[in-house]
Amino acid sequence: MTNPFGFTINKTRSINLDDCDYATIRELEEAVPSFKRCMYCGGCTATCSAGHFTDFNIRKNHYLFRIGQFDKIGDNLKQCMLCGKCTLVCPRGINLRSMIINMRKILAEKR
């Protein structure tokens, strides 16, 4: 049976924050203290060179890491070219290059 409206309704996505691995998040916060200052403005994503050619999204990866969904960002982090354009435009002064490098290290250790 086809849907007469032309779209389907997805199941509700719920995230249980009680299941998050806060030790891993704290490990990144210790390595990159500016990680905590992000307000998710999207400036980094808008200027990302890798994001223009791939599905890489710094803001999405940062959010998924913060809520502990590490399995969704492992391969995506490899698409970052570490050019540093995101760090230059960040209004909060977050060292995004260091954040990406440390995310890669932490996730590699978890595997």
Rosetta blueprint (number, residue, H / E / L):
1 M L
2 T L
3 N L
4 P L
5 F L
6 G L
7 F L
8 T L
9 I L
10 N L
11 K L
12 T L
13 R L
14 S L
15 I L
16 N L
17 L H
18 D H
19 D H
20 C L
21 D L
22 Y H
23 A H
24 T H
25 I H
26 R H
27 E H
28 L H
29 E H
30 E H
31 A H
32 V L
33 P H
34 S H
35 F H
36 K H
37 R H
38 C L
39 M L
40 Y L
41 C L
42 G L
43 G H
44 C H
45 T H
46 A H
47 T H
48 C L
49 S H
50 A H
51 G H
52 H H
53 F H
54 T L
55 D L
56 F L
57 N L
58 I H
59 R H
60 K H
61 N H
62 H H
63 Y H
64 L H
65 F H
66 R H
67 I L
68 G L
69 Q L
70 F H
71 D H
72 K H
73 I L
74 G L
75 D L
76 N H
77 L H
78 K H
79 Q H
80 C L
81 M L
82 L L
83 C L
84 G L
85 K H
86 C H
87 T H
88 L H
89 V H
90 C L
91 P L
92 R L
93 G L
94 I L
95 N L
96 L H
97 R H
98 S H
99 M H
100 I H
101 I H
102 N H
103 M H
104 R H
105 K H
106 I H
107 L H
108 A H
109 E H
110 K H
111 R L
